[in-house]
């Protein structure tokens, strides 16, 4: 029996959840999970490194790598085959109480009332990100 799958932490839902290819080809939509979307967004769009993204999503680095590779394969298949992409689903939760550590430059979620940075354990240079949510 395998381990129980941890829920992935998602910062915010995507602004759009469906991309149409514009192609006349028929075929099933490719489903991109919210965790896969979040991995692509943080790694490629926001240009964060894998260690920081893994902390943000509450997963290990190897798990993040698997999520990211799966997302890239799905997006590549959609582009090559002219298929639509539907974003949604998966085992996730939306984060609240986000903070940014000014010392080590990571963003993280506080859910247990402990406000220290999980990377450097700093509590002096932490600012709440309420204005960006």
C-alpha positions as CSV (number, residue, x, y, z in Angstrom):
1,X,0.0,0.0,0.0
2,X,1.4,3.4,-1.0
3,X,1.7,6.6,0.9
4,X,-1.2,9.0,1.2
5,X,-0.8,11.8,-1.3
6,X,-0.2,15.2,0.3
7,X,-2.4,18.0,-0.9
8,X,-0.5,20.6,-2.9
9,X,-0.6,24.2,-1.9
10,X,-1.8,26.6,-4.6
11,X,-1.2,30.3,-4.2
12,X,-4.1,31.6,-6.3
13,X,-6.5,30.1,-8.9
14,X,-5.6,30.7,-12.5
15,X,-7.2,33.7,-14.2
16,X,-8.4,31.5,-17.1
17,X,-9.1,27.8,-16.9
18,X,-9.4,26.9,-20.6
19,X,-7.2,27.5,-23.7
20,X,-8.5,26.7,-27.2
21,X,-6.0,25.8,-29.8
22,X,-7.9,27.4,-32.7
23,X,-7.3,24.2,-34.6
24,X,-10.1,22.3,-36.4
25,X,-8.7,19.0,-35.1
26,X,-10.9,17.0,-32.9
27,X,-9.7,15.3,-29.8
28,X,-10.1,15.2,-26.1
29,X,-9.0,18.2,-24.1
30,X,-5.8,17.8,-22.2
31,X,-6.4,18.3,-18.5
32,X,-3.7,20.2,-16.7
33,X,-4.1,19.9,-12.9
34,X,-3.9,23.0,-10.7
35,X,-0.7,21.7,-9.1
36,X,0.8,21.3,-12.6
37,X,-0.3,24.8,-13.5
38,X,1.2,26.2,-10.3
39,X,4.5,24.4,-11.0
40,X,4.7,25.9,-14.5
41,X,3.7,29.3,-13.2
42,X,6.2,29.5,-10.4
43,X,9.1,27.8,-12.2
44,X,8.8,29.3,-15.7
45,X,6.7,32.4,-15.4
46,X,8.0,33.7,-12.0
47,X,11.4,32.2,-12.6
48,X,11.7,30.8,-9.1
49,X,14.1,27.9,-8.4
50,X,12.9,24.4,-7.6
51,X,13.8,24.5,-3.9
52,X,11.7,27.7,-3.3
53,X,8.8,26.3,-5.4
54,X,8.8,23.0,-3.5
55,X,8.5,24.9,-0.2
56,X,5.8,27.1,-1.6
57,X,3.8,24.2,-2.8
58,X,4.4,22.1,0.3
59,X,6.0,19.2,-1.6
60,X,9.5,17.7,-1.8
61,X,11.8,18.6,-4.7
62,X,11.5,15.2,-6.3
63,X,7.7,15.5,-6.2
64,X,7.9,19.0,-7.7
65,X,10.1,17.6,-10.5
66,X,7.6,14.9,-11.3
67,X,4.7,17.4,-11.3
68,X,6.7,19.8,-13.5
69,X,7.7,17.1,-16.0
70,X,4.1,15.9,-16.3
71,X,2.9,19.4,-16.9
72,X,5.5,20.1,-19.6
73,X,4.6,16.8,-21.4
74,X,0.9,17.8,-21.4
75,X,1.6,21.3,-22.7
76,X,3.9,19.9,-25.4
77,X,1.3,17.4,-26.5
78,X,-1.4,20.1,-26.7
79,X,0.9,22.3,-28.9
80,X,2.0,19.5,-31.2
81,X,-1.4,17.8,-31.5
82,X,-3.4,21.0,-31.7
83,X,-5.5,20.1,-28.6
84,X,-7.2,22.3,-26.1
85,X,-6.0,22.7,-22.5
86,X,-8.4,22.6,-19.6
87,X,-6.9,23.7,-16.2
88,X,-8.4,22.4,-13.0
89,X,-8.8,19.6,-10.5
90,X,-6.3,17.7,-8.4
91,X,-5.6,17.3,-4.7
92,X,-4.9,20.8,-3.5
93,X,-5.8,23.6,-1.2
94,X,-5.6,27.4,-1.6
95,X,-3.2,29.1,0.6
96,X,-4.0,31.9,3.0
97,X,-1.7,34.0,5.2
98,X,1.2,34.3,2.8
99,X,4.5,35.8,3.8
100,X,7.7,36.8,2.1
101,X,11.0,36.5,3.8
102,X,13.3,39.4,3.1
103,X,16.4,37.5,4.2
104,X,16.3,34.5,1.9
105,X,13.7,35.7,-0.6
106,X,11.1,33.0,-0.5
107,X,7.3,33.1,-0.2
108,X,5.6,30.8,2.2
109,X,2.3,30.1,3.9
110,X,1.6,30.2,7.6
111,X,-1.0,27.8,8.8
112,X,0.1,26.9,12.3
113,X,0.5,30.4,13.8
114,X,4.3,30.1,13.5
115,X,5.6,33.0,11.5
116,X,9.3,32.0,11.2
117,X,10.6,31.4,7.7
118,X,10.8,27.7,6.9
119,X,14.1,28.1,5.0
120,X,16.2,30.4,7.3
121,X,14.0,30.5,10.4
122,X,14.1,34.3,10.4
123,X,11.2,36.1,12.1
124,X,12.5,39.6,12.0
125,X,12.4,40.4,8.3
126,X,9.1,38.9,7.4
127,X,6.3,40.9,5.8
128,X,2.7,39.8,5.2
129,X,1.7,39.8,1.5
130,X,-2.0,40.8,2.1
131,X,-1.9,43.5,-0.6
132,X,-0.9,41.0,-3.4
133,X,-3.6,38.5,-2.7
